[in-house]
């Protein structure tokens, strides 16, 4: 038995700027034997206290006194706590934090890394680097070129209408492709801000730039639009799923033949338990899995599952993760540069290896 008898929940925040992540809610679950499992949820700026209260007052009572080994049962209890589809939306994000902590407990109790717990191991995982910096085209191209000089052979930039016009996106793609050369894989993420016709026209315009994938070409609910873009994408892969939050949404996305590459994020889909269901469905239907963001969690899943193609790699010079980069000092991740790109080596500590910097915790803790 691995009974959960106590828990701590705390929210942290800082100057988020243009970051995806403005605040972090950290959960620590404690067993009757004194073992601690840690998880976290990412929140927009100003919302961390809502996540904290939802976890502490609604979700935690469902799992206190329960056996952490029964992760599926605990997930279902949390998801069904609020009736009439109440487990969706931000509740699913908060479930993720607790689910991470449950898996951390399971792995720590067995003395295993999470990768070992799910039954696999590889010595290194291929990456592509996130180069979605908010910079003019020339500066972005120089940053991309610096990553290539460091050994990266695949990188992703942003062309979303929420940040740049179509003309600026054109300039970014052209400048970066010229800077990195023809042999480096180039991905473009538009964050679901186009419609199908715009995506098709842009792909035609960018054909000479030899894109590897176009990510989230249309809004997440536009399954037919995904299919229309994929049917006309030529040799460009269509990636998507970072805004899809459940197995059922992935079943629809894949059922519509909307994507080549599935990008589930364990932080928004309900944690590792639901992520594994999505992964298995995607692989069973012939899709490549390449999770979006969430490096501290996804590295374990990628090391334990040979079917995960790439990790998205955020370096410390990338401000998009905001408070997450400031707060967490672990898991410790090591690079290995090979002729075909930069790989990450698996963490060796039991569990998730999440470590909070004590000075950052003191500085950024919210009341």
C-alpha positions, 0 to 999 in steps of 0.5 A: 500500500502507498496510502496518501495521508497529507498534502501541501499546495503552494502557488508561485509567480513572477514577472511573466512578460510574454511567457506562456507560464505566469504562475506555478502551483506545486503539489506535494503528496505525502504517504503514511511512510513519509514518502513525498511525491511532487507535481505542478500545474501551470497557470496564467498570471493572476490565476494561480490562487484559483488553481491552488484552491481548486486542488486543495478544496475539490480534488485533494479530498478525493485522493487523501487516504487512497492508495497511490498505486491505483493511479487510474482509479484516482484519476477517475475519482478526480475527473468525476468529482464535479458532475456534468463534464466538470472535469474539463477545462482548468480542472483537467490542468489541476488534475495533471498536477496531482497525477504527476505527484501520484506517478512520482510517488509510484516511481520513488516507492519502487526506486525507479525512474519514471521511464523505468516504471513505464517499462522502457529505457533509452540512453538519449532522446532526439530533440528539436529546439524551440526558437519561437523568440519574439524577435525581428526576422534578422535577429531570429535568424541569427539566434537560429544560426547560433543554435545550429552552430551548437549542434542542433539539426532541427528547430521550430519558429513561430508564425502565429497571427497572434504575434506576427502578420503573414508578411512578417511570418514570410520574412521569418521563414525566409530569413531563418531558412537562409541562416540555417542552410538546407540540411536543418529541419525547419518547423513553423508553429502558427498556434491555431491562428489561421484558417484552412485556406490561409494555411494551404496558401502559405504552404504553397508560398513556402514550398521553396523553403522546404518545411518539415512540419506546419504546426497547429494550422487551424483552431483546435476544434476545426477537425475538418480544417486540419484534414483539408490542410493535410490533404493539400500539404504536399511533403510537409507534415502536419503537427497538432494536438497541443491544445487538445486536452483529452483522448476523445479529442485526439480520437476525433483529430486522428479519425479526421486524418488531420495530423501526421504528428501528435503533440500531447501535453501532459500538463493540460490533458490530465497528467501522465495517465491520460497522456499515456492513453493518447500516446497509445491511441496515436501510435496504434493509428500510425502517428508520430508522437512528439510532445509539446513543451513540458520538458521536465515531465516529457523527458521521462516519457520519451526515455521510456517510450521508443515511439516518442520521436522528439522532445521539444527543447527549451533552453534557458535563453528562451523566456517563454516558460517564465516562472517555470524556468526560475522555480525548478532546478531539476530534473537535471538534464544533460545534452549530448551533441551528435552529428545528427543533432542534440540529444538529451540524456535521461535523468537518473534520480528516482521518480520525476526528479522535480527540484525547487530552488529554495531561494526562488521559492522564497522570492516568488511564493504567492500569498 
